[in-house]
Amino acid sequence: MPGGRLYILAMDHRGSFVKDLFGFTGDLSAADRARISGAKRVIYDGFLDALRAGAPQLCAGLLVDEEYGAAIARDAHHRGIAVAMPVEKSGQAEFDFDYGSEYRDHVQAFDPDYVKVLVRYNPDGDRKMNARQAARLRELSGWLQRSGRRLLLELLVPPTDAELKAAGSIDVYDHAVRPALVVRAIAELQAAGVEPSVWKIEGIDDRAGCQHVATQARSAGRWGVRCIVLGRGANERKVEHWLRQGAGVDGYAGFAIGRTIWFDALKAMLAGTIDREAAAAQVTKRYVRAVEVYDEAASTAGAAA
């Protein structure tokens, strides 16, 4: 899979999964945790059904957490499916390691194909926080390189208050301001010694913006580095637009989509309006649809080129 396409179904959500789907707060009981793990199993079953239906296993990947998805990660690994697992604490504005200094032990225990980390990094934001995050990312990146492992970095670039005020809306910020900030953020992190194999990038509204991002990600001889599109929980139409912009751009290689694929299905299942099998079938359908959209757009772009 290194150098090829990467179609990841993301289900490593923890805090948001617990709160937004189940409405749980405070300490969770063993029964609560079992229900959460069971819901993730529905997503996984839908993913496996997608592979049986013809989704390309050589490109397929699963992003799943240890806390609620350990059994899924092990089963996927056994099946030869590419597995990515997170090492960041869930739901924090500033990146720090889950399991503290013991994160290496957890990575070694599961031996995922990709070690994933989410970081919120705006180059015009809090400089001290950026520096702290860059230092932690450099530590992780260096250890992964020395141990022959690959880093998947999910880069979120939230607006500063001043940027959002100047833009007037989050939509204008996303379209007109964020793409250039993403390029700057990648450059700063590279300069700090952070070297992902894959950059997981928020959707960009036009191909030119995607190309600028990919060019920076692959700068200075980083020809093997890839970018993939994240869904950010947006509706299907918006996500499909983002997929079409990235597909076929040199340096873009696929996607990592989560809530857009499974949230509505699980919500309906938990509400009792559909059963488990129907929820899994919806996951299958939406994952396959994302693969088809990306493949078709990449083929069209290749033919035009």
C-alpha angles and dihedrals in degrees: 000000000000105000094012133093120296121204106183127187103208118212103147092113112132117160094030091044092053096044104036099039104032102020091226120160132180124010116355124226123226088256091053091051091049091053091051092049089047092055090051088052088059089056090049093049089053089050092051090049088053090056090049088050091057108274105150109263092194088064099032121105139175127216107200137158129236095226098066103004108046094120090048092051092051093047093048091049090051090052092053094250116147109254128199121188130190126238099184126100109255123251100006125135090216120052117244133154122275108227089022115234090353094071090105091060091054093049091050092047093056099029095206122193089236131024107215129205130178118213132178105213127164112175088215092049134087103332095199092051090046090053092050092049093046090052092052091046091050089053091050094044093050094049092048092050092049091049095046095249131134128239122218108194119197105204119199118183108194117189123256115237089256093050093049092048092049092047093048095217141027090247092058090045091051093048104038108021112026100063093063090045090053090055091049092047092052091048092050093049092047090051088051091057100261111142116178122184088213131028113206103209132193112247116279120207100225138036094238090061091048090051093052090051093048092047091056093044090054097039124130095026099312090138095149095057116108136197124214131189120246121208101219090203092286123151120275095256093054094045092049089052090053091048091052092051094052099038112100094014109129104253097025114105112170142299149286108214127171127153094031088062103041114013099086092044094051093043090054092046093051090048089054096240093117132023130241095266092051091050092052090048090055090052089051092050096049095045091050090047092054091051091049093049093051094044093048094047092048091050092049092049091048093051091049091050 
